[in-house]
Amino acid sequence: VANSGNVASWDDAEAMVRQAIDTFGALDIVVNNAGILRDNSIVKMTEDEFDSVIAVHLKGTFNVTHHACVYWQGESKAGRARRAAVVNTVSSAGLQGNRGQANYGAAKAGIAALTMITALEGKRSGIRANAIAPGGATRIVNATMPSIPIVEADQVSPDDEFNRLNPGNSAPMVVWLASDEALHVSGQVFRAVGDGITHYEPWSLGASITTPKGPRRWDPAEIGDAVATGIFGYGIGGLQMGGG
């Protein structure tokens, strides 16, 4: 069943969830995949370019997830708990960073965090939430990189050669995450591109240092040496992302 509503609209998102319930009698799976691109550098990016991408990706994912979770929690309290699954879409641009995509990357990083929080809060109501970072030569990719031709998901490669850029390659992972075969998996993020599936390790605490000679407040002048040797494990120097 089609719906032309705007996921960035609170009311439209609620209507989408309600339409699914009214049409099929229940709701078990939500796949949040709506997206737009408005790439630009931080210096050149306009307020609208930033806001519109955040609205569709991050707010849109939250809107639909919120209304679905309200329904699922209500079903659980009424003794009709469903095996509910949310599958969100993230990107390496948010998990690893990419130039020219401050808006998109921030949104996708936010969705990864939202996925984990949804899993934590939804567990008691039987709600699972996971995310995938898909890949392929889609229209949204072609819009920013015209040199990469669009590959339709149902497009067959010549001589049955496997096409790593076919976006349909990511779909089986979505199906599995939404199925009962993955009831033990929640709060996780995966990369599903071509023939590969990779598990993203979550943010975690790394090397740690404390003030020398007992507990006290750090002196800013001594932090540099301590971080260089105790955290980064090298002498005084520099460390930058992106090779400088």
Buried (B, 14 or more C-beta within 10 A) or exposed (E): EEBEBBBBBBEBBBBBBEBBBEEEEEBBBBBBBBBBBBBBEEEEBEEEBBBBBBBBBBBBBBBBBBBBBEBBBEBBEEEEBBBBBBBBBBBBBBBEEBEBBBBBBBBBBBBBBBBBBBBEEBEEBBBBBBBBBBBBBBEBBBEEEEEEEBBEEEEEEEEEEEBBBBBBBBBEBBEBBBEEEBEEBBBBBBBBBBEEBEEBEEEEEEEEEEEEEEEEEEEEEEEEEBBBEEEEEEEEEEEEEEEE
